[in-house]
């Protein structure tokens, strides 16, 4: 490959019991993480990151999305997200550059039928650090039941001159979600505000 990929790791997690209570059905989360060479490492401060974004991001997303869909059918996916971690010889901006572009996000989002922006995390870390990939519902932004986080680590990545780029998906929300959605909060707070005006 010409994308500078050193390895690709896939993580699969099934939750059967949460809080001591069996889930109505197991909830599966899958993460596909690519360890790539940081194309800007060792070049000092690079003002224009765009050429490497254009060269890498789209093809990398297609490769990772294909692998994720081997683990979970697109029609089963309800939540999704992305993350990137740059090694210590890189900038946070280098991690951000790989995932905060439609060239990366659109192939994944379109393949799973999503309409929301992809929840994200970008950070700097050393090899073996625990990485977090946040998710939200692929089309309903206020659906708090699907605010999820997949944790994963790769023992030898990111190296100082590498970036870990990851996408994740889940086939359901938290097993026993029982907090209000954002829109329910809004309705309740508007009603409370209207009642306070009436009382005043």
Secondary structure, DSSP 8 states (H G I E B T S, - for coil): --S-EEEEEEEEEEEEEETTEEEEEEEEEEEEEEEEE-TTTTS---S--HHHHHHHHHHHHHHHHHHHHHHS-GGG--EEEEEEEE-TTS-HHHHHHHHSSHHHHHHHHHHHT--S--EEEEEE--TT--EEEEEEESS-TT-GGG-EEEEE-BTTBS-TTEEEEEEEEESSS-TT--S--HHHHHHHHHHHHHHHHHH-
